[in-house]
Amino acid sequence: MIAGIKVALVGLSLAYVLPTYSILRRMADGRDDLALSAMKVAGSAAVSPASAREVAGLLGVDWQSGELMLTFTVAMRLPGRCRLELASTESTRTLVAVSSNGKRRSEGGELPALQVAVDEICALLAFRGAAEGESRAAVERHLAAVKVNSKLTSLGRFRGTVAYVLGDTAEGSPQLWIFKDHFNPARVRFADDKQVGWDVHFFDYSSQATGQAFPRQVLVNKGAEPVLRLTTLKGDLKPKLDDALF
């Protein structure tokens, strides 16, 4: 077993690693090729026990133990305008986080993990360039904002799949992981202005609901602890979205 792990690691270290420019260009081109102008997805959400009592109070629902199960919707107007809502069938209240071209807004209360989720969804899935290189440049600006050293690239394994890793390899360093086979974002790790560490995972782009446009699952970790999990169940790639949402 140990010998097999060593062989796998050696194989990764010897594999050819594309330069940053090429990785981000392919990621950007792939998103642009989807030709999306708007998207709306919905599904189930799970809030970890550590945050469940707070969220239950904001939504006005009962919670006793375990994960708090809710519903979510993400509305995206490309480029750069996104809205993430949490709701419960037991309440008329909603918890909302908006990211609109760098401007943030919350409704119904503030949940840092919800804002992190919509910020990263917007930065890595809701860009669209009208000119050559515009989408790639948008991703580069985001990497600079979260202090990823994009000059460094390597290979790693994310949920059993090979991914390009942009950033320092030291434990806890800001990084962006991009799947090697389809160049969709896999993981982004960074610290916010308060030096709180966040690790957001995007995985399974094979959903019948959205295909390559949106991952089936988004997981937000605060440090090493899961806080929020979104599971996509349905999607609309041509929704009519009111500007007031953003």
Secondary structure, DSSP 8 states (H G I E B T S, - for coil): -HHHHHHHHHHHHHS----HHHHHHHHHHHHHHT--SEEEEEEEEEE-HHHHHHHHHHHT----SS-EEEEEEEEEETTTEEEEEEE-TT-S-EEEEEEETTEEEEESS--HHHHHHHHHHHHHHS---SSTTHHHHHHHHHHHHTT--TT-EEEEEETTEEEEEES--STT--EEEEETTT--EEEEEEE-TT--EEEEEEE----TTTGGGS-SEEEEEETTEEEEEEEEEEEESS----GGG-
